[in-house]
Amino acid sequence: MSKQGLDMTTGNPFRLLIVYSFPILLGSLFQQLYNMCDTIIVGRYLGPDALAAVGNTGPMNFLVFGFLYGMTSGFAVITAQRFGAHDEEGLKKSVAMNVVLNAATGIVITAISCALTMPLLRAIHTPESIIGWSFDYIFTCYAGILCIILYNGCACVLRAVGDSKTPVYFLVFSSALNIALDIIFIASFGLGVFGAALATVISQGVSGILSLIWIIVKYPMLRVSARHFRTDWRFASRHLSIGMNMGFQFSITAIGTIVVEGALNNFGATKIAAFTAAQKVEQLVTVVAGVMGVTIANFGGQNLGAGRVDRIKEGVTKGIIISVAFAVLAAVLAMVFNEQLVSLFLDKGKVDATSWEELRAASWEYLNLTTVFYPMLFVIFIYRNVLQSIGRGFWPLMGGVFELVARSAAAFILPAVIGYAGICLSEPLAWASAAIPLAIAYYIIIARIGRSFRM
């Protein structure tokens, strides 16, 4: 089969992981730029209350868009396996199945999400002072779900066949477009947080369209015809099983963050803004964690298709080494440059000295309590994604359940004992609760698979 992507079933795993992950890292940084631009421009142009309004929607954003990201990634797992097995007909059928399932689920999720926007905002006790802005922002994002799915679906298919570079090119362009539209919609047109959300939706839509055109023009092996759309319920079931599993895994985690947000909202808009800024810093410095997760998922999928369990084990070991090294670097960056990074999202001149000191202290407290646990956060992505890529979705799903229980319990219990610090500690407790069982599950399962391939 003629290939234009990267075949990860041969060659040095360490080098392949680095080569494959670097473009994804750039793409993830630009993805962070999307979110950062919204947050920076909202925080600096509209003030802390507007920042709190956007930050308040973070768990709701993660609930839906985390599900969509997991779902589209899951649908592409079989695509990676068929590519690794050199099965071009199976590859085309998998791409066609991606198209059908992404479109159908996207329409359903858009309708449900838009209908539940205000009830969810009420359920997490959103302060009345910011609930209008929160609704404008997240409802607009939900209305653009199909734009998000279009880009994610195309990007996941491209990565499944080893092309981690092309999605980045489109993200670079659309990130620049997003920044320009943010400034135009907020600073020039006065559209407020609605303008920030609209800019993101438009930019993602552009990325998706460009990615789709690229696939059609440049990848003959991914072009599908009518026969590839013929109903194969067993094949559809396999895609749905992996996709829904990965999607629900993210959503279960997101439910925990919604519980945390509900507890956080009791501390007022200033603490919400500080928590939001600190988590944006965390998302920026820990971006490599998600990158290595995507990389190991496609590495594992291709090598399972090729029957190379030995390479999967070697790739996971190398991936953990890379991830832990970056986790330490991320912790150092977050601690050393805490105030400078937080200042990206908040304009000191827009608040009084007392409020600024409270914002700075609360953001510092969050990072001070969480950074030491970054290695656990990073390895979660390795174990979770490799288990998904080899068709063992139960334990990644349970990892999400463990996170939900730990995060929710901490949010309910700890704030009454130690106040705001309890909200902060809910995150590392959740990471530890997922990382340990996922690691145990991976080593048991990979040993069993290795024995079955030798038989």
C-alpha positions in Angstrom: 0.0 0.0 0.0 1.4 3.4 -1.0 1.9 5.5 2.1 2.4 9.2 2.5 2.3 9.2 6.3 4.8 7.8 8.8 5.0 4.0 9.3 5.8 3.5 13.0 6.0 -0.3 12.8 9.7 -0.1 11.9 12.6 2.0 13.0 13.9 3.3 16.4 10.9 3.9 18.7 12.5 6.7 20.6 13.3 8.6 17.4 9.9 7.9 16.0 8.2 9.2 19.1 10.1 12.4 19.0 9.7 12.9 15.2 6.0 12.2 15.3 5.3 14.2 18.5 7.1 17.4 17.6 4.5 18.6 15.0 1.7 17.6 17.4 3.4 19.7 20.1 3.4 22.7 17.8 -0.2 22.0 17.0 -1.1 21.7 20.7 0.7 24.9 21.5 -1.4 26.7 18.8 -4.5 25.0 20.2 -3.5 26.5 23.5 -3.1 29.8 21.8 -6.7 29.6 20.7 -7.8 29.3 24.3 -5.2 31.7 25.7 -6.2 34.4 23.2 -9.8 34.2 24.3 -8.7 34.3 28.0 -6.0 37.0 27.6 -8.1 39.3 25.5 -11.2 38.8 27.6 -9.3 39.2 30.9 -7.4 42.3 29.8 -10.1 44.0 27.7 -13.2 43.1 29.8 -11.8 42.6 33.3 -11.8 39.9 36.0 -15.5 39.3 36.0 -15.5 38.5 32.3 -12.5 36.2 32.8 -14.4 34.5 35.7 -17.4 34.1 33.3 -15.3 32.3 30.7 -13.4 30.3 33.3 -16.7 29.3 34.9 -17.6 27.5 31.6 -14.3 25.5 31.6 -15.7 22.3 33.0 -18.8 22.5 30.8 -16.4 23.1 27.8 -14.4 20.1 28.9 -17.5 18.0 29.4 -18.6 18.3 25.8 -15.4 19.1 23.8 -13.4 16.5 25.8 -16.0 14.0 24.9 -15.8 15.0 21.2 -12.0 14.9 21.2 -12.0 11.4 22.8 -14.7 10.3 20.4 -13.0 11.4 17.2 -9.7 10.0 18.5 -11.4 6.7 19.3 -13.0 6.4 15.8 -9.5 6.7 14.3 -8.0 3.9 16.4 -9.1 1.3 13.9 -7.9 3.5 11.1 -4.4 3.4 12.6 -4.6 -0.4 13.0 -5.7 -0.9 9.4 -2.9 1.4 8.2 -0.4 -0.6 10.3 -1.7 -3.8 8.8 -1.3 -2.5 5.2 -5.0 -3.0 4.6 -6.0 -0.3 2.2 -9.5 -1.4 1.7 -10.0 -1.7 5.4 -8.4 1.8 5.8 -10.9 3.3 3.4 -13.9 1.6 5.1 -12.7 3.0 8.4 -12.4 6.5 7.0 -15.9 6.3 5.7 -17.1 5.1 9.1 -15.4 8.1 10.7 -17.4 10.4 8.4 -20.8 8.9 9.1 -20.3 8.5 12.9 -18.8 12.0 13.4 -21.6 13.7 11.5 -24.4 11.8 13.2 -23.1 12.2 16.7 -22.1 15.8 16.1 -25.7 16.7 15.2 -27.1 15.0 18.3 -24.6 16.4 20.7 -25.1 19.9 19.4 -28.8 19.8 20.1 -28.4 18.3 23.5 -25.6 20.7 24.6 -27.4 23.8 23.5 -30.6 22.7 25.3 -28.8 22.0 28.5 -26.6 25.1 28.6 -28.5 27.2 31.1 -29.6 24.3 33.4 -25.9 23.3 33.7 -24.9 26.9 34.5 -27.5 26.9 37.2 -26.5 23.5 38.5 -22.9 24.6 39.2 -24.2 27.7 41.1 -22.8 30.3 38.6 -22.9 33.7 40.3 -25.7 36.0 38.9 -23.1 38.6 38.2 -21.5 36.5 35.5 -24.1 34.0 34.4 -25.2 36.1 31.3 -21.6 36.2 30.0 -21.0 32.6 30.8 -24.2 31.6 28.8 -23.2 33.8 25.8 -19.7 32.2 25.6 -20.5 28.5 26.1 -23.7 28.5 24.1 -21.9 29.9 21.1 -19.2 27.3 21.4 -21.8 24.5 21.6 -23.5 25.9 18.5 -20.3 25.4 16.6 -19.7 21.8 17.6 -19.8 20.6 14.0 -16.9 22.9 13.1 -14.9 21.4 16.0 -15.7 17.8 14.9 -14.7 18.6 11.3 -11.2 19.6 12.3 -10.7 17.0 15.0 -12.0 14.2 12.8 -9.7 15.1 9.9 -6.7 15.6 12.2 -7.2 12.2 13.8 -7.4 10.4 10.5 -4.2 12.2 9.3 -2.4 11.3 12.5 -3.6 7.7 12.3 -1.7 7.3 9.0 1.4 9.0 10.5 0.9 12.5 9.3 1.3 14.7 12.4 2.5 17.7 10.4 -0.4 18.7 8.2 -2.9 19.5 11.0 -0.3 21.9 12.4 -0.1 23.9 9.3 -3.8 24.6 9.3 -3.7 25.4 13.0 -1.0 28.0 12.5 -3.1 29.8 10.0 -6.3 29.5 12.0 -4.6 30.6 15.2 -3.6 33.8 13.5 -7.1 34.2 12.2 -8.5 33.5 15.7 -6.3 36.3 17.2 -7.3 38.7 14.6 -11.0 37.9 15.0 -10.7 38.1 18.8 -9.4 41.7 18.5 -11.9 42.7 15.9 -15.0 41.2 17.6 -14.1 42.3 21.2 -12.0 45.5 20.9 -13.5 46.9 17.7 -17.1 45.6 17.5 -17.7 45.3 21.3 -19.1 41.8 21.1 -17.7 40.8 24.5 -17.3 37.2 25.4 -19.7 36.2 22.5 -17.1 37.6 20.1 -14.4 35.5 21.7 -16.4 32.3 21.3 -17.4 33.2 17.7 -13.8 33.8 16.8 -12.9 30.3 18.1 -15.7 28.6 16.2 -14.9 30.3 12.9 -11.2 29.6 13.2 -11.9 25.9 13.9 -14.2 25.7 11.0 -11.6 27.1 8.7 -9.1 24.5 10.0 -11.5 21.7 9.4 -12.3 22.7 5.8 -8.6 23.1 4.9 -7.8 19.7 6.4 -10.6 18.0 4.5 -9.5 19.6 1.2 -5.9 18.4 1.9 -7.0 14.8 2.6 -9.0 14.7 -0.6 -6.3 16.2 -2.8 -3.1 14.7 -1.3 -4.1 11.3 0.1 -5.5 8.8 -2.5 -5.4 6.0 0.0 -7.9 8.0 2.2 -10.4 8.8 -0.7 -13.6 6.8 -0.2 -16.4 5.9 -2.7 -20.0 4.9 -2.2 -19.1 1.2 -1.6 -17.1 2.1 1.5 -20.2 3.6 3.1 -22.1 0.3 2.9 -23.5 -0.6 6.2 -21.4 -3.0 8.2 -22.9 -3.1 11.7 -20.0 -5.1 13.2 -17.4 -2.7 11.9 -19.6 0.3 13.0 -19.9 -1.3 16.4 -16.1 -1.6 16.8 -15.7 2.1 16.0 -18.5 3.1 18.3 -17.2 1.0 21.1 -13.8 2.6 21.1 -15.0 6.1 20.3 -17.8 6.2 22.9 -15.5 4.6 25.4 -12.8 7.3 24.9 -15.4 10.0 24.8 -17.1 9.0 28.0 -13.7 8.6 29.6 -13.1 12.4 29.1 -16.7 13.2 30.1 -16.4 11.3 33.3 -13.3 13.3 34.2 -15.2 16.5 33.2 -18.0 15.7 35.6 -15.5 15.8 38.4 -14.3 19.2 37.2 -17.9 20.4 37.2 -18.2 19.3 40.8 -15.0 21.2 41.6 -16.3 24.3 39.8 -19.5 24.2 41.9 -17.5 24.1 45.1 -15.1 26.8 43.7 -18.0 29.1 42.9 -18.7 29.4 46.6 -15.5 31.3 47.0 -16.5 34.2 44.7 -15.5 35.7 41.4 -11.9 36.7 42.5 -11.0 33.1 43.4 -12.7 31.8 40.2 -10.6 34.2 38.1 -7.4 33.2 40.0 -8.2 29.5 39.6 -8.9 30.0 35.9 -5.6 31.9 35.3 -3.6 29.3 37.2 -5.2 26.4 35.3 -4.5 28.2 32.0 -0.8 28.3 33.1 -1.0 24.6 33.9 -2.5 23.8 30.5 0.2 25.7 28.8 3.2 24.1 30.6 1.8 20.6 30.6 0.8 20.5 26.9 3.4 17.8 26.2 1.4 15.4 28.3 -1.5 15.3 25.8 1.0 15.3 22.9 2.7 12.1 24.2 -0.7 10.6 24.7 -1.7 11.1 21.1 1.7 9.9 19.9 1.6 6.7 21.9 -2.0 6.0 20.8 -1.1 6.0 17.1 2.2 4.2 17.8 0.3 1.5 19.7 -2.4 1.2 17.1 -0.1 0.8 14.1 2.1 -1.7 15.9 -0.8 -3.8 17.1 -2.0 -4.0 13.5 1.5 -5.2 12.6 1.6 -7.7 15.5 4.6 -5.9 17.1 3.8 -6.1 20.8 7.5 -5.9 21.6 7.6 -2.4 20.0 4.5 -1.3 21.9 6.3 -2.1 25.2 9.5 -0.4 24.1 7.5 2.6 22.9 5.7 3.0 26.2 8.9 2.8 28.2 10.5 5.5 26.0 7.3 7.6 26.2 7.3 7.5 30.0 10.9 8.6 30.1 10.2 11.5 27.8 7.0 12.4 29.7 8.5 12.5 33.2 11.4 14.6 31.9 8.9 17.1 30.5 6.8 16.9 33.7 9.8 18.1 35.8 10.5 20.9 33.3 6.8 21.9 33.4 6.8 22.1 37.2 9.9 24.3 37.1 8.5 26.7 34.5 5.1 27.0 36.4 6.9 27.8 39.7 9.6 30.1 38.4 7.4 32.1 36.0 4.2 31.9 37.9 3.5 35.7 38.3 4.6 36.5 34.7 2.4 33.7 33.2 -0.6 34.6 35.4 -0.2 38.3 34.3 -0.9 37.2 30.7 -4.5 36.6 31.6 -5.1 39.5 34.0 -4.4 43.2 33.7 -3.1 44.5 37.1 -4.3 48.0 36.2 -7.9 46.9 36.0 -8.2 45.9 39.7 -7.3 47.5 43.0 -4.2 46.5 44.9 -6.0 44.3 47.4 -7.8 42.4 44.7 -4.7 41.9 42.7 -2.8 40.5 45.7 -5.7 38.1 46.3 -5.6 37.0 42.7 -1.9 36.5 42.7 -1.8 34.7 46.0 -4.7 32.3 45.0 -3.1 31.5 41.6 0.3 30.8 43.3 -1.4 28.6 45.9 -2.9 26.4 43.2 0.4 26.0 41.3 2.4 25.5 44.5 0.1 22.6 45.6 -0.2 20.8 42.2 3.2 21.0 40.3 4.9 18.3 42.4 2.3 15.9 41.0 2.9 16.6 37.3 4.7 13.3 36.7 1.5 11.5 37.6 -0.5 13.7 35.3 1.9 13.0 32.4 2.0 9.2 32.7 -1.9 9.0 32.8 -1.9 10.1 29.2 0.7 7.3 28.3 -1.1 4.4 29.9 -4.6 5.6 29.1 -3.9 6.1 25.4 -1.9 2.9 24.8 -4.6 0.8 26.5 -7.2 2.4 24.1 -5.0 1.9 21.1 -4.7 -1.9 21.8 -8.5 -2.2 22.2 -8.6 -2.4 26.0 -10.9 0.5 26.8 -12.3 -0.7 30.1 -9.4 0.4 32.3 -9.1 3.9 30.8 -12.8 4.3 31.4 -12.3 3.1 35.0 -9.4 5.5 35.3 -11.9 8.3 34.6 -14.2 6.9 37.2 -11.4 6.9 39.8 -10.6 10.5 38.9 -14.3 11.5 39.3 -14.6 9.9 42.7 -11.4 11.4 44.0 -12.0 14.8 42.6 -15.6 15.0 43.8 -14.8 13.6 47.3 -12.0 16.2 47.7 -14.2 19.0 46.5 -17.0 18.1 48.9 -14.8 17.4 52.0 -11.6 19.4 51.8 -12.9 23.0 51.4 -14.7 22.7 54.7 -11.5 21.7 56.4 -8.8 23.7 54.6 -10.7 26.2 52.5 -9.6 27.1 49.0 -6.5 24.8 49.3 -8.9 21.9 49.3 -10.2 22.9 45.8 -6.6 23.0 44.6 -5.7 19.6 46.0 -8.6 18.0 44.3 -6.6 17.9 41.1 -3.5 16.0 42.2 -5.6 13.6 44.2 -7.5 12.8 41.1 -4.3 12.3 39.0 -2.9 9.9 41.6 -6.2 8.0 41.8 -6.0 7.3 38.0 -2.3 6.9 37.3 -1.7 4.0 39.8 -4.5 1.6 38.6 -3.8 2.5 34.9 -0.1 1.6 35.3 -1.0 -1.7 37.0 -3.6 -2.6 34.3 -1.3 -1.8 31.4 1.6 -4.1 32.6 -0.8 -7.0 33.3 -2.7 -6.6 30.0 0.4 -6.1 27.8 2.0 -9.2 29.3 -1.1 -11.2 28.4 -1.2 -9.9 24.8 2.5 -10.7 24.4 1.9 -14.3 25.5 -1.1 -14.6 23.1 1.0 -13.4 20.1 3.7 -15.9 20.9 1.3 -18.8 21.0 
